[in-house]
Amino acid sequence: MKIEDRSQRLVPHQLTSYLIDELMNLRTKPAGANNLIAVEPINKRMTKDKFSSLEMGVYVISLMEQEQTSRRRNRGLERR
């Protein structure tokens, strides 16, 4: 397999690793007397939080799915 093809094929795996890293960057702690929960980043250098990283991950996955579905439709391979 060519290097370009291999790197293109590994992109989803790399993006998944980045998503997991960003999701694991938060810690919760109790705050206040009303059972509130505060969320704070563990590593201050990472600017993403759990919601934005999950949102971006879902967005990229949906784009990939749409692209794959449109390719299947164009080739006439759509499941019926």
Jmol script that loads the backbone (N, CA, C; Angstrom):
load data "model"
ATOM      1  N   MET A   1       0.849  -1.178   0.000  1.00  0.00           N
ATOM      2  CA  MET A   1       0.000   0.000   0.000  1.00  0.00           C
ATOM      3  C   MET A   1       0.895   1.241   0.000  1.00  0.00           C
ATOM      4  N   LYS A   2       0.538   2.212  -0.805  1.00  0.00           N
ATOM      5  CA  LYS A   2       1.327   3.437  -0.871  1.00  0.00           C
ATOM      6  C   LYS A   2       1.195   4.223   0.430  1.00  0.00           C
ATOM      7  N   ILE A   3       2.187   5.045   0.700  1.00  0.00           N
ATOM      8  CA  ILE A   3       2.210   5.826   1.933  1.00  0.00           C
ATOM      9  C   ILE A   3       1.020   6.780   1.998  1.00  0.00           C
ATOM     10  N   GLU A   4       0.669   7.401   0.877  1.00  0.00           N
ATOM     11  CA  GLU A   4      -0.456   8.341   0.863  1.00  0.00           C
ATOM     12  C   GLU A   4      -1.769   7.624   1.168  1.00  0.00           C
ATOM     13  N   ASP A   5      -1.953   6.441   0.558  1.00  0.00           N
ATOM     14  CA  ASP A   5      -3.166   5.660   0.802  1.00  0.00           C
ATOM     15  C   ASP A   5      -3.240   5.194   2.254  1.00  0.00           C
ATOM     16  N   ARG A   6      -2.096   4.785   2.764  1.00  0.00           N
ATOM     17  CA  ARG A   6      -2.058   4.311   4.150  1.00  0.00           C
ATOM     18  C   ARG A   6      -2.378   5.431   5.127  1.00  0.00           C
ATOM     19  N   SER A   7      -1.810   6.615   4.913  1.00  0.00           N
ATOM     20  CA  SER A   7      -2.078   7.733   5.810  1.00  0.00           C
ATOM     21  C   SER A   7      -3.544   8.159   5.724  1.00  0.00           C
ATOM     22  N   GLN A   8      -4.106   8.122   4.521  1.00  0.00           N
ATOM     23  CA  GLN A   8      -5.530   8.465   4.361  1.00  0.00           C
ATOM     24  C   GLN A   8      -6.415   7.451   5.079  1.00  0.00           C
ATOM     25  N   ARG A   9      -6.031   6.200   5.021  1.00  0.00           N
ATOM     26  CA  ARG A   9      -6.815   5.149   5.675  1.00  0.00           C
ATOM     27  C   ARG A   9      -6.730   5.236   7.190  1.00  0.00           C
ATOM     28  N   LEU A  10      -5.637   5.744   7.727  1.00  0.00           N
ATOM     29  CA  LEU A  10      -5.448   5.839   9.172  1.00  0.00           C
ATOM     30  C   LEU A  10      -6.047   7.107   9.787  1.00  0.00           C
ATOM     31  N   VAL A  11      -6.514   8.036   8.978  1.00  0.00           N
ATOM     32  CA  VAL A  11      -7.056   9.294   9.493  1.00  0.00           C
ATOM     33  C   VAL A  11      -8.185   9.078  10.503  1.00  0.00           C
ATOM     34  N   PRO A  12      -9.184   8.230  10.254  1.00  0.00           N
ATOM     35  CA  PRO A  12     -10.242   8.048  11.256  1.00  0.00           C
ATOM     36  C   PRO A  12      -9.714   7.545  12.598  1.00  0.00           C
ATOM     37  N   HIS A  13      -8.701   6.693  12.564  1.00  0.00           N
ATOM     38  CA  HIS A  13      -8.131   6.175  13.809  1.00  0.00           C
ATOM     39  C   HIS A  13      -7.403   7.283  14.577  1.00  0.00           C
ATOM     40  N   GLN A  14      -6.695   8.130  13.855  1.00  0.00           N
ATOM     41  CA  GLN A  14      -6.005   9.242  14.504  1.00  0.00           C
ATOM     42  C   GLN A  14      -7.002  10.229  15.097  1.00  0.00           C
ATOM     43  N   LEU A  15      -8.065  10.529  14.353  1.00  0.00           N
ATOM     44  CA  LEU A  15      -9.067  11.456  14.854  1.00  0.00           C
ATOM     45  C   LEU A  15      -9.777  10.895  16.080  1.00  0.00           C
ATOM     46  N   THR A  16      -9.998   9.587  16.098  1.00  0.00           N
ATOM     47  CA  THR A  16     -10.608   8.961  17.266  1.00  0.00           C
ATOM     48  C   THR A  16      -9.694   9.077  18.474  1.00  0.00           C
ATOM     49  N   SER A  17      -8.411   8.905  18.274  1.00  0.00           N
ATOM     50  CA  SER A  17      -7.455   9.058  19.377  1.00  0.00           C
ATOM     51  C   SER A  17      -7.455  10.485  19.911  1.00  0.00           C
ATOM     52  N   TYR A  18      -7.492  11.467  19.017  1.00  0.00           N
ATOM     53  CA  TYR A  18      -7.539  12.860  19.450  1.00  0.00           C
ATOM     54  C   TYR A  18      -8.824  13.150  20.215  1.00  0.00           C
ATOM     55  N   LEU A  19      -9.932  12.606  19.750  1.00  0.00           N
ATOM     56  CA  LEU A  19     -11.213  12.805  20.418  1.00  0.00           C
ATOM     57  C   LEU A  19     -11.181  12.228  21.831  1.00  0.00           C
ATOM     58  N   ILE A  20     -10.629  11.038  21.982  1.00  0.00           N
ATOM     59  CA  ILE A  20     -10.540  10.419  23.307  1.00  0.00           C
ATOM     60  C   ILE A  20      -9.643  11.238  24.224  1.00  0.00           C
ATOM     61  N   ASP A  21      -8.518  11.728  23.711  1.00  0.00           N
ATOM     62  CA  ASP A  21      -7.629  12.568  24.515  1.00  0.00           C
ATOM     63  C   ASP A  21      -8.354  13.812  25.025  1.00  0.00           C
ATOM     64  N   GLU A  22      -9.123  14.450  24.159  1.00  0.00           N
ATOM     65  CA  GLU A  22      -9.827  15.659  24.556  1.00  0.00           C
ATOM     66  C   GLU A  22     -10.964  15.356  25.531  1.00  0.00           C
ATOM     67  N   LEU A  23     -11.631  14.224  25.339  1.00  0.00           N
ATOM     68  CA  LEU A  23     -12.699  13.850  26.256  1.00  0.00           C
ATOM     69  C   LEU A  23     -12.161  13.532  27.644  1.00  0.00           C
ATOM     70  N   MET A  24     -10.981  12.981  27.723  1.00  0.00           N
ATOM     71  CA  MET A  24     -10.409  12.588  29.004  1.00  0.00           C
ATOM     72  C   MET A  24      -9.718  13.743  29.724  1.00  0.00           C
ATOM     73  N   ASN A  25      -9.758  14.927  29.167  1.00  0.00           N
ATOM     74  CA  ASN A  25      -9.052  16.062  29.753  1.00  0.00           C
ATOM     75  C   ASN A  25      -9.855  16.754  30.858  1.00  0.00           C
ATOM     76  N   LEU A  26     -11.049  16.321  31.154  1.00  0.00           N
ATOM     77  CA  LEU A  26     -11.864  17.002  32.151  1.00  0.00           C
ATOM     78  C   LEU A  26     -12.019  16.164  33.414  1.00  0.00           C
ATOM     79  N   ARG A  27     -12.178  16.878  34.522  1.00  0.00           N
ATOM     80  CA  ARG A  27     -12.463  16.219  35.782  1.00  0.00           C
ATOM     81  C   ARG A  27     -13.635  16.958  36.426  1.00  0.00           C
ATOM     82  N   THR A  28     -14.461  16.227  37.127  1.00  0.00           N
ATOM     83  CA  THR A  28     -15.612  16.829  37.804  1.00  0.00           C
ATOM     84  C   THR A  28     -15.343  16.885  39.298  1.00  0.00           C
ATOM     85  N   LYS A  29     -15.931  17.888  39.927  1.00  0.00           N
ATOM     86  CA  LYS A  29     -15.822  18.006  41.374  1.00  0.00           C
ATOM     87  C   LYS A  29     -17.108  18.644  41.890  1.00  0.00           C
ATOM     88  N   PRO A  30     -17.497  18.294  43.094  1.00  0.00           N
ATOM     89  CA  PRO A  30     -18.710  18.899  43.657  1.00  0.00           C
ATOM     90  C   PRO A  30     -18.471  20.382  43.949  1.00  0.00           C
ATOM     91  N   ALA A  31     -19.508  21.176  43.696  1.00  0.00           N
ATOM     92  CA  ALA A  31     -19.390  22.621  43.919  1.00  0.00           C
ATOM     93  C   ALA A  31     -20.695  23.138  44.513  1.00  0.00           C
ATOM     94  N   GLY A  32     -20.605  23.777  45.633  1.00  0.00           N
ATOM     95  CA  GLY A  32     -21.797  24.365  46.237  1.00  0.00           C
ATOM     96  C   GLY A  32     -22.583  23.371  47.072  1.00  0.00           C
ATOM     97  N   ALA A  33     -23.631  23.892  47.700  1.00  0.00           N
ATOM     98  CA  ALA A  33     -24.438  23.084  48.606  1.00  0.00           C
ATOM     99  C   ALA A  33     -25.625  22.430  47.906  1.00  0.00           C
ATOM    100  N   ASN A  34     -25.905  22.793  46.671  1.00  0.00           N
ATOM    101  CA  ASN A  34     -27.076  22.281  45.955  1.00  0.00           C
ATOM    102  C   ASN A  34     -26.749  21.103  45.057  1.00  0.00           C
ATOM    103  N   ASN A  35     -25.742  20.320  45.412  1.00  0.00           N
ATOM    104  CA  ASN A  35     -25.302  19.172  44.612  1.00  0.00           C
ATOM    105  C   ASN A  35     -24.959  19.555  43.178  1.00  0.00           C
ATOM    106  N   LEU A  36     -24.337  20.693  43.005  1.00  0.00           N
ATOM    107  CA  LEU A  36     -23.872  21.117  41.690  1.00  0.00           C
ATOM    108  C   LEU A  36     -22.535  20.455  41.392  1.00  0.00           C
ATOM    109  N   ILE A  37     -22.263  20.305  40.117  1.00  0.00           N
ATOM    110  CA  ILE A  37     -21.003  19.705  39.690  1.00  0.00           C
ATOM    111  C   ILE A  37     -20.253  20.721  38.844  1.00  0.00           C
ATOM    112  N   ALA A  38     -19.004  20.951  39.188  1.00  0.00           N
ATOM    113  CA  ALA A  38     -18.143  21.839  38.401  1.00  0.00           C
ATOM    114  C   ALA A  38     -17.219  20.981  37.546  1.00  0.00           C
ATOM    115  N   VAL A  39     -16.990  21.424  36.328  1.00  0.00           N
ATOM    116  CA  VAL A  39     -16.107  20.724  35.405  1.00  0.00           C
ATOM    117  C   VAL A  39     -14.899  21.608  35.155  1.00  0.00           C
ATOM    118  N   GLU A  40     -13.724  21.027  35.348  1.00  0.00           N
ATOM    119  CA  GLU A  40     -12.498  21.800  35.124  1.00  0.00           C
ATOM    120  C   GLU A  40     -11.518  20.977  34.303  1.00  0.00           C
ATOM    121  N   PRO A  41     -10.769  21.637  33.444  1.00  0.00           N
ATOM    122  CA  PRO A  41      -9.786  20.905  32.630  1.00  0.00           C
ATOM    123  C   PRO A  41      -8.603  20.450  33.482  1.00  0.00           C
ATOM    124  N   ILE A  42      -8.090  19.292  33.190  1.00  0.00           N
ATOM    125  CA  ILE A  42      -6.919  18.775  33.895  1.00  0.00           C
ATOM    126  C   ILE A  42      -5.666  19.463  33.373  1.00  0.00           C
ATOM    127  N   ASN A  43      -5.534  19.515  32.073  1.00  0.00           N
ATOM    128  CA  ASN A  43      -4.389  20.142  31.426  1.00  0.00           C
ATOM    129  C   ASN A  43      -4.848  21.495  30.879  1.00  0.00           C
ATOM    130  N   LYS A  44      -4.322  22.561  31.377  1.00  0.00           N
ATOM    131  CA  LYS A  44      -4.753  23.909  30.975  1.00  0.00           C
ATOM    132  C   LYS A  44      -4.344  24.265  29.553  1.00  0.00           C
ATOM    133  N   ARG A  45      -3.351  23.567  28.992  1.00  0.00           N
ATOM    134  CA  ARG A  45      -2.901  23.886  27.634  1.00  0.00           C
ATOM    135  C   ARG A  45      -3.895  23.417  26.579  1.00  0.00           C
ATOM    136  N   MET A  46      -4.684  22.392  26.884  1.00  0.00           N
ATOM    137  CA  MET A  46      -5.702  21.922  25.943  1.00  0.00           C
ATOM    138  C   MET A  46      -6.930  22.802  26.116  1.00  0.00           C
ATOM    139  N   THR A  47      -7.360  23.440  25.048  1.00  0.00           N
ATOM    140  CA  THR A  47      -8.455  24.390  25.157  1.00  0.00           C
ATOM    141  C   THR A  47      -9.821  23.770  24.892  1.00  0.00           C
ATOM    142  N   LYS A  48      -9.883  22.538  24.419  1.00  0.00           N
ATOM    143  CA  LYS A  48     -11.162  21.904  24.121  1.00  0.00           C
ATOM    144  C   LYS A  48     -11.770  21.327  25.392  1.00  0.00           C
ATOM    145  N   ASP A  49     -13.079  21.300  25.428  1.00  0.00           N
ATOM    146  CA  ASP A  49     -13.762  20.632  26.525  1.00  0.00           C
ATOM    147  C   ASP A  49     -14.531  19.440  25.981  1.00  0.00           C
ATOM    148  N   LYS A  50     -15.200  18.720  26.861  1.00  0.00           N
ATOM    149  CA  LYS A  50     -15.865  17.484  26.479  1.00  0.00           C
ATOM    150  C   LYS A  50     -16.952  17.720  25.440  1.00  0.00           C
ATOM    151  N   PHE A  51     -17.760  18.721  25.622  1.00  0.00           N
ATOM    152  CA  PHE A  51     -18.862  18.963  24.694  1.00  0.00           C
ATOM    153  C   PHE A  51     -18.370  19.343  23.308  1.00  0.00           C
ATOM    154  N   SER A  52     -17.435  20.277  23.241  1.00  0.00           N
ATOM    155  CA  SER A  52     -16.982  20.731  21.925  1.00  0.00           C
ATOM    156  C   SER A  52     -16.218  19.630  21.187  1.00  0.00           C
ATOM    157  N   SER A  53     -15.453  18.815  21.906  1.00  0.00           N
ATOM    158  CA  SER A  53     -14.733  17.747  21.226  1.00  0.00           C
ATOM    159  C   SER A  53     -15.689  16.653  20.763  1.00  0.00           C
ATOM    160  N   LEU A  54     -16.697  16.334  21.567  1.00  0.00           N
ATOM    161  CA  LEU A  54     -17.683  15.342  21.144  1.00  0.00           C
ATOM    162  C   LEU A  54     -18.505  15.865  19.976  1.00  0.00           C
ATOM    163  N   GLU A  55     -18.871  17.138  20.042  1.00  0.00           N
ATOM    164  CA  GLU A  55     -19.632  17.752  18.959  1.00  0.00           C
ATOM    165  C   GLU A  55     -18.833  17.727  17.651  1.00  0.00           C
ATOM    166  N   MET A  56     -17.569  18.063  17.712  1.00  0.00           N
ATOM    167  CA  MET A  56     -16.735  18.049  16.519  1.00  0.00           C
ATOM    168  C   MET A  56     -16.571  16.626  15.988  1.00  0.00           C
ATOM    169  N   GLY A  57     -16.418  15.665  16.890  1.00  0.00           N
ATOM    170  CA  GLY A  57     -16.295  14.276  16.469  1.00  0.00           C
ATOM    171  C   GLY A  57     -17.541  13.780  15.753  1.00  0.00           C
ATOM    172  N   VAL A  58     -18.703  14.098  16.288  1.00  0.00           N
ATOM    173  CA  VAL A  58     -19.959  13.684  15.654  1.00  0.00           C
ATOM    174  C   VAL A  58     -20.122  14.368  14.302  1.00  0.00           C
ATOM    175  N   TYR A  59     -19.734  15.633  14.217  1.00  0.00           N
ATOM    176  CA  TYR A  59     -19.833  16.364  12.955  1.00  0.00           C
ATOM    177  C   TYR A  59     -18.955  15.723  11.877  1.00  0.00           C
ATOM    178  N   VAL A  60     -17.715  15.404  12.229  1.00  0.00           N
ATOM    179  CA  VAL A  60     -16.806  14.805  11.251  1.00  0.00           C
ATOM    180  C   VAL A  60     -17.303  13.423  10.837  1.00  0.00           C
ATOM    181  N   ILE A  61     -17.808  12.650  11.790  1.00  0.00           N
ATOM    182  CA  ILE A  61     -18.344  11.326  11.467  1.00  0.00           C
ATOM    183  C   ILE A  61     -19.533  11.445  10.531  1.00  0.00           C
ATOM    184  N   SER A  62     -20.413  12.412  10.784  1.00  0.00           N
ATOM    185  CA  SER A  62     -21.574  12.572   9.909  1.00  0.00           C
ATOM    186  C   SER A  62     -21.153  12.997   8.503  1.00  0.00           C
ATOM    187  N   LEU A  63     -20.134  13.839   8.385  1.00  0.00           N
ATOM    188  CA  LEU A  63     -19.624  14.211   7.055  1.00  0.00           C
ATOM    189  C   LEU A  63     -19.074  12.998   6.313  1.00  0.00           C
ATOM    190  N   MET A  64     -18.335  12.151   7.021  1.00  0.00           N
ATOM    191  CA  MET A  64     -17.787  10.950   6.396  1.00  0.00           C
ATOM    192  C   MET A  64     -18.895  10.001   5.954  1.00  0.00           C
ATOM    193  N   GLU A  65     -19.927   9.861   6.777  1.00  0.00           N
ATOM    194  CA  GLU A  65     -21.046   8.992   6.418  1.00  0.00           C
ATOM    195  C   GLU A  65     -21.800   9.535   5.210  1.00  0.00           C
ATOM    196  N   GLN A  66     -22.007  10.848   5.163  1.00  0.00           N
ATOM    197  CA  GLN A  66     -22.688  11.443   4.020  1.00  0.00           C
ATOM    198  C   GLN A  66     -21.890  11.243   2.738  1.00  0.00           C
ATOM    199  N   GLU A  67     -20.580  11.393   2.826  1.00  0.00           N
ATOM    200  CA  GLU A  67     -19.725  11.208   1.655  1.00  0.00           C
ATOM    201  C   GLU A  67     -19.784   9.765   1.167  1.00  0.00           C
ATOM    202  N   GLN A  68     -19.726   8.820   2.092  1.00  0.00           N
ATOM    203  CA  GLN A  68     -19.780   7.411   1.718  1.00  0.00           C
ATOM    204  C   GLN A  68     -21.148   7.056   1.122  1.00  0.00           C
ATOM    205  N   THR A  69     -22.222   7.593   1.694  1.00  0.00           N
ATOM    206  CA  THR A  69     -23.562   7.329   1.175  1.00  0.00           C
ATOM    207  C   THR A  69     -23.730   7.901  -0.217  1.00  0.00           C
ATOM    208  N   SER A  70     -23.224   9.108  -0.444  1.00  0.00           N
ATOM    209  CA  SER A  70     -23.349   9.706  -1.777  1.00  0.00           C
ATOM    210  C   SER A  70     -22.536   8.923  -2.807  1.00  0.00           C
ATOM    211  N   ARG A  71     -21.394   8.392  -2.417  1.00  0.00           N
ATOM    212  CA  ARG A  71     -20.601   7.563  -3.335  1.00  0.00           C
ATOM    213  C   ARG A  71     -21.374   6.306  -3.716  1.00  0.00           C
ATOM    214  N   ARG A  72     -22.005   5.689  -2.708  1.00  0.00           N
ATOM    215  CA  ARG A  72     -22.771   4.463  -2.977  1.00  0.00           C
ATOM    216  C   ARG A  72     -23.952   4.767  -3.899  1.00  0.00           C
ATOM    217  N   ARG A  73     -24.610   5.907  -3.689  1.00  0.00           N
ATOM    218  CA  ARG A  73     -25.745   6.278  -4.528  1.00  0.00           C
ATOM    219  C   ARG A  73     -25.293   6.515  -5.966  1.00  0.00           C
ATOM    220  N   ASN A  74     -24.157   7.197  -6.119  1.00  0.00           N
ATOM    221  CA  ASN A  74     -23.650   7.494  -7.457  1.00  0.00           C
ATOM    222  C   ASN A  74     -23.241   6.242  -8.221  1.00  0.00           C
ATOM    223  N   ARG A  75     -22.828   5.218  -7.502  1.00  0.00           N
ATOM    224  CA  ARG A  75     -22.415   3.971  -8.144  1.00  0.00           C
ATOM    225  C   ARG A  75     -23.593   3.013  -8.309  1.00  0.00           C
ATOM    226  N   GLY A  76     -24.747   3.339  -7.712  1.00  0.00           N
ATOM    227  CA  GLY A  76     -25.900   2.454  -7.794  1.00  0.00           C
ATOM    228  C   GLY A  76     -25.818   1.274  -6.841  1.00  0.00           C
ATOM    229  N   LEU A  77     -25.060   1.449  -5.739  1.00  0.00           N
ATOM    230  CA  LEU A  77     -24.884   0.366  -4.788  1.00  0.00           C
ATOM    231  C   LEU A  77     -25.729   0.536  -3.530  1.00  0.00           C
ATOM    232  N   GLU A  78     -26.643   1.456  -3.550  1.00  0.00           N
ATOM    233  CA  GLU A  78     -27.445   1.738  -2.367  1.00  0.00           C
ATOM    234  C   GLU A  78     -28.310   0.517  -2.022  1.00  0.00           C
ATOM    235  N   ARG A  79     -28.378   0.222  -0.725  1.00  0.00           N
ATOM    236  CA  ARG A  79     -29.205  -0.898  -0.265  1.00  0.00           C
ATOM    237  C   ARG A  79     -30.668  -0.519  -0.375  1.00  0.00           C
ATOM    238  N   ARG A  80     -31.454  -1.480  -0.765  1.00  0.00           N
ATOM    239  CA  ARG A  80     -32.896  -1.215  -0.907  1.00  0.00           C
ATOM    240  C   ARG A  80     -33.678  -2.046   0.049  1.00  0.00           C
TER     241      ARG A  80
END
end "model"
wireframe off; spacefill off
backbone 0.3
color backbone group
